[in-house]
Amino acid sequence: MNIVIPDSQLLPADVEFPPLAANKFGWQQFLGLDREELKERCWRSHCVVTLNTPLDAELINSMAKLELLIIANADTSLVDTQTAEKNNITVCQVPNLEPAEFDINNQHQAQQLCNTIVGIIDHYMQTK
């Protein structure tokens, strides 16, 4: 499984994603990608995790291998979920990210977010 995180610049510098349970996977993190870079980096990805990058129908349709889309934001309108569903892409939103309760700049909360994202990916890969 190839995994891309296009906007990891939003995470505090000392926060890290824990290792996945799977032995074989590709993992790419980018500080930020513009629209064309996003198409280039994600066209062969099986999983995309967005912290704040909008993914519209055109972008989702350009990701031919996409199976899992994780929204790590309280705002699900970042992603065209209807297009994802039409393409049989599993869409997961990380829970408990309401602005009143969650602060991405809080290192402890950001690390919990990373742990949760990896847990979602692990669960998906185990049940696939």
C-alpha positions as CSV (number, residue, x, y, z in Angstrom):
1,M,0.0,0.0,0.0
2,N,1.3,3.5,-0.9
3,I,0.4,6.2,1.5
4,V,0.7,10.0,1.0
5,I,0.3,12.8,3.4
6,P,0.3,16.0,1.3
7,D,0.3,18.6,4.1
8,S,2.3,17.4,7.1
9,Q,3.6,21.0,7.6
10,L,0.6,21.5,9.9
11,L,2.0,19.1,12.5
12,P,4.5,20.2,15.2
13,A,8.1,19.4,14.3
14,D,8.6,16.7,17.0
15,V,5.5,14.7,16.1
16,E,6.0,11.4,14.3
17,F,3.8,8.8,12.8
18,P,4.4,5.4,14.5
19,P,5.3,2.5,12.3
20,L,2.5,0.6,10.5
21,A,1.9,-3.0,11.5
22,A,2.3,-4.1,7.8
23,N,5.7,-5.2,6.6
24,K,5.3,-3.8,3.1
25,F,4.1,-0.2,2.4
26,G,5.3,3.1,0.9
27,W,5.0,6.2,3.0
28,Q,5.5,9.8,1.7
29,Q,5.0,12.9,3.7
30,F,5.2,16.4,2.1
31,L,5.2,19.7,3.8
32,G,2.7,21.0,1.3
33,L,1.8,20.3,-2.3
34,D,0.1,22.5,-4.9
35,R,-2.6,21.0,-7.1
36,E,-0.3,19.8,-9.9
37,E,2.2,18.3,-7.4
38,L,-0.7,16.6,-5.6
39,K,-1.8,14.9,-8.9
40,E,1.8,13.8,-9.6
41,R,2.5,12.5,-6.1
42,C,-0.9,10.8,-5.5
43,W,-1.9,9.2,-8.8
44,R,-0.5,5.8,-7.7
45,S,-1.4,6.1,-4.0
46,H,-3.7,3.6,-2.3
47,C,-4.2,5.9,0.7
48,V,-4.2,9.7,1.1
49,V,-4.4,11.4,4.4
50,T,-5.5,15.1,4.3
51,L,-5.0,17.4,7.3
52,N,-6.3,20.4,5.4
53,T,-5.8,19.9,1.7
54,P,-9.0,20.0,-0.4
55,L,-9.7,17.0,-2.6
56,D,-12.3,17.7,-5.2
57,A,-13.8,15.4,-7.8
58,E,-11.1,16.1,-10.4
59,L,-8.3,15.3,-8.0
60,I,-10.0,12.2,-6.6
61,N,-10.7,10.9,-10.2
62,S,-7.0,11.4,-11.0
63,M,-6.0,9.0,-8.2
64,A,-6.7,5.7,-10.0
65,K,-5.5,3.4,-7.3
66,L,-7.0,5.2,-4.3
67,E,-8.7,2.9,-1.9
68,L,-8.7,4.8,1.4
69,L,-9.0,8.5,2.1
70,I,-8.5,9.8,5.6
71,I,-9.8,13.2,6.6
72,A,-7.9,14.4,9.7
73,N,-10.0,17.5,10.1
74,A,-13.4,18.4,11.6
75,D,-14.4,19.8,8.2
76,T,-15.4,16.9,5.9
77,S,-16.3,19.4,3.1
78,L,-12.5,19.4,2.3
79,V,-13.2,16.2,0.4
80,D,-15.8,15.4,-2.3
81,T,-17.1,12.3,-0.5
82,Q,-19.7,11.6,-3.2
83,T,-17.0,11.2,-5.8
84,A,-15.0,9.0,-3.4
85,E,-18.0,6.8,-2.8
86,K,-18.8,6.5,-6.5
87,N,-15.2,5.3,-7.0
88,N,-15.6,2.8,-4.1
89,I,-13.1,4.6,-2.0
90,T,-13.4,4.1,1.7
91,V,-13.5,7.5,3.5
92,C,-12.7,7.8,7.2
93,Q,-12.8,10.9,9.3
94,V,-10.6,11.0,12.3
95,P,-12.9,11.5,15.3
96,N,-12.8,14.2,18.0
97,L,-11.2,17.0,16.0
98,E,-13.6,19.8,16.8
99,P,-11.7,23.1,17.2
100,A,-13.0,23.6,20.7
101,E,-11.4,20.3,21.8
102,F,-8.5,19.8,19.5
103,D,-5.4,21.9,18.8
104,I,-3.0,20.7,16.1
105,N,-0.3,22.8,17.7
106,N,-0.5,20.9,21.0
107,Q,2.2,18.3,20.6
108,H,0.4,15.7,22.7
109,Q,-2.8,16.0,20.8
110,A,-1.0,16.1,17.4
111,Q,0.8,12.9,18.4
112,Q,-2.5,11.2,19.3
113,L,-3.8,12.3,15.9
114,C,-0.8,10.6,14.2
115,N,-1.3,7.4,16.3
116,T,-5.1,7.4,15.3
117,I,-4.3,7.8,11.6
118,V,-1.9,4.9,11.7
119,G,-4.5,2.8,13.6
120,I,-7.1,3.5,10.9
121,I,-4.6,2.5,8.2
122,D,-3.6,-0.7,10.1
123,H,-7.3,-1.6,10.6
124,Y,-8.1,-1.1,6.9
125,M,-5.1,-3.2,5.8
126,Q,-5.9,-6.0,8.2
127,T,-9.6,-6.2,7.1
128,K,-8.9,-5.8,3.4
